[in-house]
Amino acid sequence: MANVLWLQGGACSGNTMSFLNAEEPTVVELITDFGLNILWHPTTGLQIGDQVQDLLKDILDGKVQMDILVFEGSIIQGPDNTGTMNLFADRPMKDWIKELSEVAGYVVAIGDCATWGGIPAVPPNPSESTGMQFLKKNKGGFLGPNYVSKGGLPVINIPGCPAHPDWITQILVAISVGRIGDVQIDDYHRPKTFFTDFVQTGCTNVVNFAQKVDGGFGTRGGCLFYEVGCRGPMTRASCNNILWNRQSSKTRANHPCLGCTEPGFPHHDLKKGSVLKTMKTLGVFPKEVPEGRSKLAYYMEAGFQKILPTNKRVQETSK
Amino acid sequence: MSVTELNISPVGRVEGDLDVKVYIDNGKVTRAHTQAAMFRGFEKIMAGKDPQSGLIVTPRICGICGGSHLYCASSALDTAWGTKLTPNALLLRAIGQASETLQSIPRWYYAIFATDLANKKYADKPLYKEVVKRWSAYVGETFQIGLTASGLPVQIYALFGGQWPHSSYMVPGGVMCAPTLKDITRAHAILAQFKNDWLEPVWLGCSIERYMEIKTWDDMLAWVEENESQRNSDLGLLIRAGLEFGLDKFGQGVGKFLATGTYLHKDMYNNPTIEGRNAALISSSGFFDSENYHEFDHMKVSEHVKHSWYGNQEDGLHPWDEPLPTPMKSQTLHDSDFDNQYSWSKAPRYDGHAAEAGPLARVIMNANPNNKEHQIRDPLFGDIIKKLGPSVFTRVLARVHEAPRIYKFIEQWLSEIDLDGEFYVKPVEKDGKGFGATEAARGALAHWIEIKDGVIKNYQVMAPTTWNVGPQDGNDNPGPIETALLGTTIEDPLDPVEVGIVARSFDSCLVCTVHAHDAQSGAELSRFKL
C-alpha cells in the first residue's frame, strides 16, 4: 500500500500516456493488485476544485500521508521567477512542488522535462524551465543539489521522452512492495536497473554497427550511427531489452535513437545540421564516438572495416 | 436561485491548464471566459534551429496527439522542400495517424468522459446503476477492458515508429522504416485482438460491418433496439443513457465547424503541394457554417491576440505573417481583466468566424454530398446535426462513431503496403514556406513553417484546443467553449458537473478551473466547496 500523488508542470502528458500503456502490471492491476492508491492524477483523478486543494493542504499538514510524489513536466519558473506561466489550483505550481517535496516519502521525476528540463528548457527557454534536481547535466535544478526526501533519497529520475511505462510502474511497485532498498541510482539519479546498459545492447543492428555497414531511412538493415545520428552507443537505457509497447524500439523500427534518457536531450540544442543527422568532424568522422572509446582508435577501426568488412552477410536483408 | 459564484480549481482529466470563469443567473450560465494557464513557448524554441526540429519538438507539444504533430511537421517540410512521397510512405503515415486516433477513442471515452456519467447528479435516473457498474473509474467492468484495449492500436504504431508516444518516424520524403512481412502480419493480429477484446463484443455488440450500415439517426435508434446484444453494448448504453441524462440538451457551441482533413491518398499526393492537398484527402477538409459547406483554404485562417498575453502583434494575422510569441505579464483568473488580455491561448478564426474543431466537425465533412469517390461518404452526421443539432451528446457520439471506420482503414492500408516498394526518397533541402495539417483525435491541427538561410525563421502551430478554448477575438466574439457554456443549466451549484462535461465533450487539452460571478456586477459572491 502506497499513496501516490501525481502532478504535471510544463508537461505534454506523454509520460501519462506512456504509463497508461503499461502491461505488466497494467495501470488497473497496479491499483487493484498492488494496492497503489492514487490520491490524485490530472488525467484520471475524480476529485475536482476545492477537493483537490483540500487534499494538497491535508498532505502538507500531515493529515494525509503521501508516500510518493510523482512529477511530470518541467518546473516552470517564468516569468522572472514568479512561476505564473504555470498556475495550478490558484497558485504557481512551483510553490506547490517546493512544499510538497518537503513532506514526500519519495519524489519520482518522470520524463525528461521533470528530470533535466527537457525541450521546454532548450535555449532561449522562454518559460524559465528546469528539472527537479538537474538542469541539463548540472545538478541543482529546482530543489537544489542537496535535496533528499523523507525516505532518505534524492529525486529518483526516470528520464526518457517519454519514460517507458515499465520503468515507471516497476519503481512504483518496488516502493510499494518494500524493495526501495534495492533501488540503486547512478550519478544522474537514474535507477541502475534500467540505465546501466546502452540502447545499443540488444539492438538488432549491432552486427551492422560492428561491421560498419551503413543504414539510412527507408531501408532494411544497416546501422544508423554513421549518417542519421543514432545515439544508441552513447545512451544508457533498456529500450532494446524491455521493448516499447511490447513490440519494438526506435532502432528496431529503423529510427535513430535520439538519446532521450541522457541529460543533454535534445542534443546540440537542435542547432542546424544536428537533427536526424550525424554531426561530423572534417566532414567524415563522427563528432561523438561510442562511450568509453578513444576517438583515434575508433576512427582507425572504422576505416579498416569500411575497406575490409569481415562479414558481408550482414548486408543482406529479407522483406 | 440567485446569482452564484462557483470556484473549481482544478477540474482534471485532460492535459494542460485551463481556467473558466462563468457567470450564472437563475441557474443558467450567462457569460463564460476561458483562460489557458500554462505557457512553454515551443514556437520560440524552434526559431533559428535546424529545419527538421519540428519533427522532434512538435510531437512533444502534446503527448496525447504527438503522432498528429509529427504528421503535420513532416507534411509542412514536404511542401516547403517539394519532396516525393511514395504510396508506401503515404500508407505508413496514414496508418500511424489512424492508430493514434483509434487508441484515443476508448482511452478518452472511459478515462476522461464516461466517469462523469457516474456522478451522483444522475443518481435518480433508471440507467444510473448500470452506468456506475460499467464506467466507474478503475473498478468499472468495461472501464477496465476499454482502458486496457486502448494500448493495442499504438502497438501497431510502435511496429512502424518504434514506440508510441513520441516517435519521429515520419520525415520529409517519407518514413524512416521499411517494414518486413513480420511487421505487417503482426499488425494485422494486433488489430484483430483490438476488435475481439473490445470493439465488437464490448463496444458495438455486433459486427463492424453491421454497424457501418447505419446511415440515419432513425437507423441508429433502430439499431439500438434491434437485439439485446446491441442494446446492452457500451454504445447502446451510451445512446440510451445519454438521452435519458439529457446530454443532448446542452453544450451546443458556435454551430460552425472546421476540419483540416486527413489521410492523404496513397496515389494522389505523391508530389505534395499545398494546393493539391484538399483533393488528395480521404477524410475531407472543409468549413461548415451550419447550413453550407465551403472548401477549406488555409489562407482564410487567422489568429487574434487582443485577449491573449502576447505583445508586438496586430490582430487577425495569417500564421505565416505572425511574429513569434512575445509573452506578456499574466494574471490569475481572479485578477484577470476580461476586457483585455486573459489567456495564453490565441483566438483562431476561419474567414472571421469562431469554429469548432473535433470529431464532430470531421463526421460533418464526411456527410458533404460533394465528397469524391475516394473520400469518406457517410451521411449519418449530416442527418444527426439536422435532427439533434450540436450538443455534448452529438459530440461524444461523433467521437466514438469513428472507431469502426478507422479499424477498416488500417486493415485495408496494411494490405496495400508493397514490401518491394520504396519508403523514402531523400529530399533536397531548401528555403521556403510550408504548410501541413491533419486531424488529431480531437480535431484540426496545422503547422506553418518558414525556412530562411537553412534554419527555421518562423514556426506556427494551431492545435484543435486553440480553436476550441481560444478566448474572445478582436471583435470580442467568444470562442467555441465559451459559447457552448452559455445557457447551460447548473442544477446544483454545489456540484456543477455540467461545466466539466461540456469542456470534456470537446476533449480540450487543458485542465479546467471554474469561477462563477454575479452577472450584473461581475463581483465574486461566495465560494462553494465542491
HADDOCK unambig.tbl for C-alpha pairs under 7 A between the chains (distance, minus, plus):
assign (segid A and resid 10 and name CA) (segid B and resid 40 and name CA) 6.63 0.50 0.50
assign (segid A and resid 12 and name CA) (segid B and resid 15 and name CA) 6.98 0.50 0.50
assign (segid A and resid 12 and name CA) (segid B and resid 60 and name CA) 6.06 0.50 0.50
assign (segid A and resid 12 and name CA) (segid B and resid 61 and name CA) 5.65 0.50 0.50
assign (segid A and resid 12 and name CA) (segid B and resid 62 and name CA) 4.47 0.50 0.50
assign (segid A and resid 12 and name CA) (segid B and resid 63 and name CA) 4.94 0.50 0.50
assign (segid A and resid 13 and name CA) (segid B and resid 15 and name CA) 6.08 0.50 0.50
assign (segid A and resid 13 and name CA) (segid B and resid 62 and name CA) 6.59 0.50 0.50
assign (segid A and resid 13 and name CA) (segid B and resid 63 and name CA) 5.04 0.50 0.50
assign (segid A and resid 13 and name CA) (segid B and resid 64 and name CA) 6.51 0.50 0.50
assign (segid A and resid 14 and name CA) (segid B and resid 62 and name CA) 6.88 0.50 0.50
assign (segid A and resid 14 and name CA) (segid B and resid 63 and name CA) 3.66 0.50 0.50
assign (segid A and resid 14 and name CA) (segid B and resid 64 and name CA) 6.26 0.50 0.50
assign (segid A and resid 14 and name CA) (segid B and resid 165 and name CA) 6.33 0.50 0.50
assign (segid A and resid 17 and name CA) (segid B and resid 63 and name CA) 6.77 0.50 0.50
assign (segid A and resid 17 and name CA) (segid B and resid 64 and name CA) 6.48 0.50 0.50
assign (segid A and resid 18 and name CA) (segid B and resid 165 and name CA) 6.52 0.50 0.50
assign (segid A and resid 21 and name CA) (segid B and resid 151 and name CA) 5.01 0.50 0.50
assign (segid A and resid 28 and name CA) (segid B and resid 138 and name CA) 5.96 0.50 0.50
assign (segid A and resid 28 and name CA) (segid B and resid 144 and name CA) 6.66 0.50 0.50
assign (segid A and resid 42 and name CA) (segid B and resid 12 and name CA) 4.98 0.50 0.50
assign (segid A and resid 42 and name CA) (segid B and resid 13 and name CA) 5.24 0.50 0.50
assign (segid A and resid 42 and name CA) (segid B and resid 14 and name CA) 6.58 0.50 0.50
assign (segid A and resid 43 and name CA) (segid B and resid 12 and name CA) 6.07 0.50 0.50
assign (segid A and resid 43 and name CA) (segid B and resid 13 and name CA) 3.58 0.50 0.50
assign (segid A and resid 43 and name CA) (segid B and resid 14 and name CA) 5.07 0.50 0.50
assign (segid A and resid 43 and name CA) (segid B and resid 15 and name CA) 6.92 0.50 0.50
assign (segid A and resid 43 and name CA) (segid B and resid 112 and name CA) 6.95 0.50 0.50
assign (segid A and resid 44 and name CA) (segid B and resid 13 and name CA) 5.27 0.50 0.50
assign (segid A and resid 44 and name CA) (segid B and resid 111 and name CA) 5.99 0.50 0.50
assign (segid A and resid 44 and name CA) (segid B and resid 112 and name CA) 6.72 0.50 0.50
assign (segid A and resid 45 and name CA) (segid B and resid 12 and name CA) 6.49 0.50 0.50
assign (segid A and resid 45 and name CA) (segid B and resid 13 and name CA) 6.41 0.50 0.50
assign (segid A and resid 48 and name CA) (segid B and resid 8 and name CA) 6.52 0.50 0.50
assign (segid A and resid 48 and name CA) (segid B and resid 9 and name CA) 6.74 0.50 0.50
assign (segid A and resid 48 and name CA) (segid B and resid 10 and name CA) 5.65 0.50 0.50
assign (segid A and resid 48 and name CA) (segid B and resid 11 and name CA) 4.70 0.50 0.50
assign (segid A and resid 48 and name CA) (segid B and resid 12 and name CA) 6.44 0.50 0.50
assign (segid A and resid 49 and name CA) (segid B and resid 7 and name CA) 6.86 0.50 0.50
assign (segid A and resid 49 and name CA) (segid B and resid 8 and name CA) 3.78 0.50 0.50
assign (segid A and resid 49 and name CA) (segid B and resid 9 and name CA) 3.91 0.50 0.50
assign (segid A and resid 49 and name CA) (segid B and resid 10 and name CA) 4.62 0.50 0.50
assign (segid A and resid 49 and name CA) (segid B and resid 11 and name CA) 5.78 0.50 0.50
assign (segid A and resid 49 and name CA) (segid B and resid 530 and name CA) 6.34 0.50 0.50
assign (segid A and resid 50 and name CA) (segid B and resid 8 and name CA) 6.26 0.50 0.50
assign (segid A and resid 50 and name CA) (segid B and resid 9 and name CA) 6.39 0.50 0.50
assign (segid A and resid 50 and name CA) (segid B and resid 529 and name CA) 5.80 0.50 0.50
assign (segid A and resid 50 and name CA) (segid B and resid 530 and name CA) 5.74 0.50 0.50
assign (segid A and resid 51 and name CA) (segid B and resid 530 and name CA) 6.22 0.50 0.50
assign (segid A and resid 84 and name CA) (segid B and resid 330 and name CA) 6.77 0.50 0.50
assign (segid A and resid 85 and name CA) (segid B and resid 37 and name CA) 6.78 0.50 0.50
assign (segid A and resid 85 and name CA) (segid B and resid 38 and name CA) 5.20 0.50 0.50
assign (segid A and resid 85 and name CA) (segid B and resid 39 and name CA) 5.34 0.50 0.50
assign (segid A and resid 86 and name CA) (segid B and resid 37 and name CA) 6.07 0.50 0.50
assign (segid A and resid 86 and name CA) (segid B and resid 38 and name CA) 4.51 0.50 0.50
assign (segid A and resid 86 and name CA) (segid B and resid 39 and name CA) 6.66 0.50 0.50
assign (segid A and resid 87 and name CA) (segid B and resid 37 and name CA) 5.97 0.50 0.50
assign (segid A and resid 87 and name CA) (segid B and resid 38 and name CA) 6.72 0.50 0.50
assign (segid A and resid 89 and name CA) (segid B and resid 9 and name CA) 4.89 0.50 0.50
assign (segid A and resid 89 and name CA) (segid B and resid 10 and name CA) 5.51 0.50 0.50
assign (segid A and resid 90 and name CA) (segid B and resid 9 and name CA) 6.80 0.50 0.50
assign (segid A and resid 90 and name CA) (segid B and resid 332 and name CA) 6.98 0.50 0.50
assign (segid A and resid 120 and name CA) (segid B and resid 40 and name CA) 5.97 0.50 0.50
assign (segid A and resid 120 and name CA) (segid B and resid 42 and name CA) 6.92 0.50 0.50
assign (segid A and resid 122 and name CA) (segid B and resid 45 and name CA) 6.48 0.50 0.50
assign (segid A and resid 123 and name CA) (segid B and resid 45 and name CA) 6.49 0.50 0.50
assign (segid A and resid 124 and name CA) (segid B and resid 45 and name CA) 6.26 0.50 0.50
assign (segid A and resid 125 and name CA) (segid B and resid 45 and name CA) 6.86 0.50 0.50
assign (segid A and resid 126 and name CA) (segid B and resid 40 and name CA) 6.49 0.50 0.50
assign (segid A and resid 126 and name CA) (segid B and resid 41 and name CA) 5.64 0.50 0.50
assign (segid A and resid 127 and name CA) (segid B and resid 39 and name CA) 6.61 0.50 0.50
assign (segid A and resid 127 and name CA) (segid B and resid 40 and name CA) 5.25 0.50 0.50
assign (segid A and resid 127 and name CA) (segid B and resid 41 and name CA) 6.74 0.50 0.50
assign (segid A and resid 161 and name CA) (segid B and resid 166 and name CA) 6.89 0.50 0.50
assign (segid A and resid 162 and name CA) (segid B and resid 166 and name CA) 6.89 0.50 0.50
assign (segid A and resid 217 and name CA) (segid B and resid 175 and name CA) 6.96 0.50 0.50
assign (segid A and resid 217 and name CA) (segid B and resid 176 and name CA) 4.27 0.50 0.50
assign (segid A and resid 217 and name CA) (segid B and resid 177 and name CA) 6.48 0.50 0.50
assign (segid A and resid 217 and name CA) (segid B and resid 424 and name CA) 6.41 0.50 0.50
assign (segid A and resid 218 and name CA) (segid B and resid 175 and name CA) 6.15 0.50 0.50
assign (segid A and resid 218 and name CA) (segid B and resid 176 and name CA) 4.74 0.50 0.50
assign (segid A and resid 218 and name CA) (segid B and resid 177 and name CA) 4.96 0.50 0.50
assign (segid A and resid 218 and name CA) (segid B and resid 178 and name CA) 4.93 0.50 0.50
assign (segid A and resid 218 and name CA) (segid B and resid 423 and name CA) 4.84 0.50 0.50
assign (segid A and resid 218 and name CA) (segid B and resid 424 and name CA) 4.84 0.50 0.50
assign (segid A and resid 219 and name CA) (segid B and resid 177 and name CA) 6.79 0.50 0.50
assign (segid A and resid 219 and name CA) (segid B and resid 178 and name CA) 5.39 0.50 0.50
assign (segid A and resid 220 and name CA) (segid B and resid 178 and name CA) 5.83 0.50 0.50
assign (segid A and resid 244 and name CA) (segid B and resid 158 and name CA) 6.91 0.50 0.50
assign (segid A and resid 244 and name CA) (segid B and resid 163 and name CA) 5.37 0.50 0.50
assign (segid A and resid 245 and name CA) (segid B and resid 155 and name CA) 5.19 0.50 0.50
assign (segid A and resid 245 and name CA) (segid B and resid 158 and name CA) 6.40 0.50 0.50
assign (segid A and resid 245 and name CA) (segid B and resid 163 and name CA) 6.43 0.50 0.50
assign (segid A and resid 247 and name CA) (segid B and resid 155 and name CA) 6.39 0.50 0.50
assign (segid A and resid 247 and name CA) (segid B and resid 158 and name CA) 6.46 0.50 0.50
assign (segid A and resid 247 and name CA) (segid B and resid 159 and name CA) 6.21 0.50 0.50
assign (segid A and resid 248 and name CA) (segid B and resid 158 and name CA) 5.96 0.50 0.50
assign (segid A and resid 248 and name CA) (segid B and resid 159 and name CA) 5.81 0.50 0.50
assign (segid A and resid 248 and name CA) (segid B and resid 162 and name CA) 5.31 0.50 0.50
assign (segid A and resid 248 and name CA) (segid B and resid 163 and name CA) 6.71 0.50 0.50
assign (segid A and resid 249 and name CA) (segid B and resid 162 and name CA) 4.28 0.50 0.50
assign (segid A and resid 249 and name CA) (segid B and resid 163 and name CA) 5.93 0.50 0.50
assign (segid A and resid 250 and name CA) (segid B and resid 161 and name CA) 6.67 0.50 0.50
assign (segid A and resid 250 and name CA) (segid B and resid 162 and name CA) 3.92 0.50 0.50
assign (segid A and resid 250 and name CA) (segid B and resid 163 and name CA) 6.34 0.50 0.50
assign (segid A and resid 251 and name CA) (segid B and resid 162 and name CA) 6.91 0.50 0.50
assign (segid A and resid 252 and name CA) (segid B and resid 162 and name CA) 6.59 0.50 0.50
assign (segid A and resid 253 and name CA) (segid B and resid 159 and name CA) 6.46 0.50 0.50
assign (segid A and resid 253 and name CA) (segid B and resid 160 and name CA) 5.71 0.50 0.50
assign (segid A and resid 253 and name CA) (segid B and resid 161 and name CA) 5.94 0.50 0.50
assign (segid A and resid 253 and name CA) (segid B and resid 162 and name CA) 4.86 0.50 0.50
assign (segid A and resid 253 and name CA) (segid B and resid 177 and name CA) 5.69 0.50 0.50
assign (segid A and resid 254 and name CA) (segid B and resid 176 and name CA) 6.12 0.50 0.50
assign (segid A and resid 254 and name CA) (segid B and resid 177 and name CA) 5.21 0.50 0.50
assign (segid A and resid 255 and name CA) (segid B and resid 162 and name CA) 6.79 0.50 0.50
assign (segid A and resid 255 and name CA) (segid B and resid 169 and name CA) 6.28 0.50 0.50
assign (segid A and resid 255 and name CA) (segid B and resid 176 and name CA) 6.10 0.50 0.50
assign (segid A and resid 255 and name CA) (segid B and resid 177 and name CA) 6.94 0.50 0.50
assign (segid A and resid 270 and name CA) (segid B and resid 49 and name CA) 5.67 0.50 0.50
assign (segid A and resid 270 and name CA) (segid B and resid 50 and name CA) 5.88 0.50 0.50
assign (segid A and resid 270 and name CA) (segid B and resid 53 and name CA) 6.24 0.50 0.50
assign (segid A and resid 271 and name CA) (segid B and resid 49 and name CA) 4.92 0.50 0.50
assign (segid A and resid 271 and name CA) (segid B and resid 50 and name CA) 5.29 0.50 0.50
assign (segid A and resid 272 and name CA) (segid B and resid 49 and name CA) 5.63 0.50 0.50
assign (segid A and resid 272 and name CA) (segid B and resid 50 and name CA) 3.97 0.50 0.50
assign (segid A and resid 272 and name CA) (segid B and resid 455 and name CA) 6.50 0.50 0.50
assign (segid A and resid 273 and name CA) (segid B and resid 50 and name CA) 6.16 0.50 0.50
assign (segid A and resid 275 and name CA) (segid B and resid 50 and name CA) 6.48 0.50 0.50
assign (segid A and resid 275 and name CA) (segid B and resid 52 and name CA) 6.19 0.50 0.50
assign (segid A and resid 275 and name CA) (segid B and resid 53 and name CA) 6.39 0.50 0.50
assign (segid A and resid 319 and name CA) (segid B and resid 180 and name CA) 4.58 0.50 0.50
assign (segid A and resid 319 and name CA) (segid B and resid 181 and name CA) 5.95 0.50 0.50
assign (segid A and resid 319 and name CA) (segid B and resid 419 and name CA) 6.40 0.50 0.50
